């Protein structure tokens, strides 16, 4: 009996030595790779979780009183097995840096859910039966969920999709329609709603009109926006929005019963400011002419092409008899 107790005592001491040696190796390696600071931060944030788990593990070790040579017991989430450390030592510095980044504190999107706020993504899965040494450590994957307060926010998510697609998808929802009524006036709701909704009737001008560029709307080479009072804002310059001006800017075939001469004058100044009528929206570029209604009946009369000046040069205004040539002169004798 005494011999059995001695063997168990030796096994216990051997485990303590192995555990201490493991901790020393980890801390030494952490100091070399700069992980010690992150581990301290993690322990500080997750101490309320780690300490109860560690007590459970310690109690399970004390109760079993049997050899665990073939058993691996989950310990602190920051402690790694020898095999894992040896594998990491063989990895390149670049890959190690990537793994180090993955061990940082979970990002905000992983902490959004209130139901799993007490569970770390790095926390090992604790089961009733300890995993054997031949099995890989199984980690608990917590699927993050978004609180209802954030789900109802009208935020344009552009990851993986363009802003145009995201906005159009949003406008098919009740929340999107509410946002349209909240942020735009009557004219903005009508014309912006048609543009953002996909232009099913093909009424919108996609040549000289407003278009999407990355995360903003533009007209020509300038940023375009409208406010809740139907004012049109182009590159921080505000124009009073009228039905006629909206018609000229947005429509492919503007209704001439809606716009006035004053609207035409404002539209001309907008074209000159944005270069929406030029190729590549370049002020020095060529006129973007076509056979469409808008160019023939609105843009061309507003911005006629200036006639080219005659080039001055040799023989332009001189009589032909006074021009010089390389022909040989034939002299005739005259009495």
Secondary structure as GFF3:
##gff-version 3
##sequence-region A 1 335
A	DSSP	alpha_helix	2	33	.	.	.	ID=ss1
A	DSSP	alpha_helix	36	64	.	.	.	ID=ss2
A	DSSP	alpha_helix	82	90	.	.	.	ID=ss3
A	DSSP	alpha_helix	93	102	.	.	.	ID=ss4
A	DSSP	three_ten_helix	108	110	.	.	.	ID=ss5
A	DSSP	alpha_helix	148	151	.	.	.	ID=ss6
A	DSSP	alpha_helix	163	171	.	.	.	ID=ss7
A	DSSP	alpha_helix	174	183	.	.	.	ID=ss8
A	DSSP	alpha_helix	186	196	.	.	.	ID=ss9
A	DSSP	beta_strand	210	213	.	.	.	ID=ss10
A	DSSP	beta_strand	216	219	.	.	.	ID=ss11
A	DSSP	beta_strand	222	226	.	.	.	ID=ss12
A	DSSP	beta_strand	232	234	.	.	.	ID=ss13
A	DSSP	beta_strand	237	239	.	.	.	ID=ss14
A	DSSP	alpha_helix	243	250	.	.	.	ID=ss15
A	DSSP	alpha_helix	261	274	.	.	.	ID=ss16
A	DSSP	three_ten_helix	279	281	.	.	.	ID=ss17
A	DSSP	alpha_helix	293	294	.	.	.	ID=ss18
A	DSSP	pi_helix	295	299	.	.	.	ID=ss19
A	DSSP	alpha_helix	300	302	.	.	.	ID=ss20
A	DSSP	three_ten_helix	320	322	.	.	.	ID=ss21
###
